[in-house]
């Protein structure tokens, strides 16, 4: 049974909605559903759907009702998916406590082992607030293992296409007429349609220049986790030129995927031309529809060696083409009153919708929890 109280409450609320919709869901069925979700990914809606379909639906006629309740509960406004993301990120970090630091004590010494285990458990919380630049290689390895469990859920948008619904404002005329003909012209039940919702694209543009050397590897790991978690994610890197690495990050093994991405980026830890790189992205990808309606996240410290006018023009065009423009600057840190001090950030600031730091694990978890509401 899930050991997260928050996750259990979400599953129980979902079962209550099924019961209100007319499904015969008893207490034993709820317990079976919770046990079935235990080995699965709680932020994966496919896993949640099939676990409930296998344990809560006993009649074929109830499948349509189950589908409708699941869609309304997990995908409509006020959905608990952000809550699931936060719960899973928090409990995953606690579960990784034993992997946070390498074993330094000898086996067989119970008293010392107990002290070490308590110290490692408390160290996970310290790692989440420790800047990547200040972490040792062992701590960075632990951070990456925890980061691999972060799940991103991009915001949703309503499309122009519609789907059948139990209630709504738009009548389903085809179905109404079809049912009327089946009943020889007698008045039939009213049927409704509602607009579909789909995930917005997520585009990550990472600065891998020399000034970002302390953060670029970890941000690339975060991009790999995002690529594995979300449906439509594009990843780009830039130093003096823009490189698309979406395909390179598509493998199942993170080390191999990151190695392929590193080989594809020729200007790793070199110079910085943010304006030219963003201008190349706008001209080559954003104008062709890649960023239309999407969330663009740029991870850079703003130290640009190019023309500030080119940077200002590129960022202004990009902000108009995308749904939200988020900028992660590691120099922001935990300073709530951060004010840009570099020329590049001063030029960028008026066009950015949200300014974050991305300098430690906690800030990345906050972005993952905030993303569905953008």
Steps between C-alpha positions, in 0.01 A plus 500: 500500500642848418688638797435863400196637683447763229497243219259274689258791552505576125418138415221489760347820360505349152322188627236720663437670166453158338255405773302821443487421128330169575785248502496233772834584663532358851762543769677182394521628142658824621764306695571281198541810283747656745703177508502486120636857476786428744758368246390747230584862422232709670556793261446284191133530408522185287606298806225654713239433232577132445549428870150633566354338189627160615392531866195728509303408186311170519251540215558583136220758507685697769807569283350810338403645838846421639667673204290812544561525875873440453521770233305749709689428824858489372495720188243777550550827691593453863666166428723335765792433261714787643435357847614158380816653350586672828427189708706275273795741486505531879471129576746406226760728653445335838521155343834589346648580841702181504658602167581855600858437613742209444537247778789607724452270803597135539228235525445327832515809719131550581534811712704684237267380222197647677674836532601498134148412382349786699761738364436392139123542535544856621755565225237460225325816617837678507576387143172646376606845625865477398604678181631276222823700487574418866430125478773236499504238221338244734227747596438588133456129422243475779321813376474355150351176631235698685447733202427203275178442698360850444196490274390800297141567399474788250185714513203408287311701242156455351499405133236571238412134473225368722419173671190345655417621852237432765424873536588815314377795298537363147242237400617195307256537207621195310448269795166657589366453145642148479332397825174662391501300175569182694191573710285577189499876552415501867682767709828355622735588782713809458868436432783748534853565378792688649834618368796267539804590710856419399844561648684811393846448345797549732822639349822506704789717377815440707811716520808270498765773477799528731325731747229233551744209546393443863134461401482378138547128579223502760266702280562250220406220741183694584426534129542123459253439785256744339539329165416164659205631703306739276335422169640775276837643608767659282853562632761738357850596616700808411833662563606687189252307282167322543484117501186287514555192721145363536581173321823452694307509829246242385672187633407300809846512658580848632879470484496398136244768413702773670819376331332521158378850579851603607646376172236686300578838664826627348528819706468348847650731767606751238390857431149641532281659234151494645354748255624318189390162638149616591471678166591173326233321706236758410583496130555126463243350740268741684368668183421159353266420789723310744446755781141594413288461811791346691702577812859602419756467782841664449772402750780758486688747720457778243874556441483578128794601282285587202302807396238594765267626228495156336419341837220748572342447158521119522350482852220741410405288198523178700274635775235582241519158335476282814242470775738565792870590508681381814862594571717307747802694625718314755631833632153580631535234769254538787486879471132598470597859420743407222576778254690430174853639510639382165418678174352186347255445786402868502409470133311172553308586820213706344400209273516214754179375663670320790852522643630196694840388624555131418818499709407207726272198516231675703458775237458237227235321707320832550502554123359149444217572746435844350507391134142362475357836609688717249 
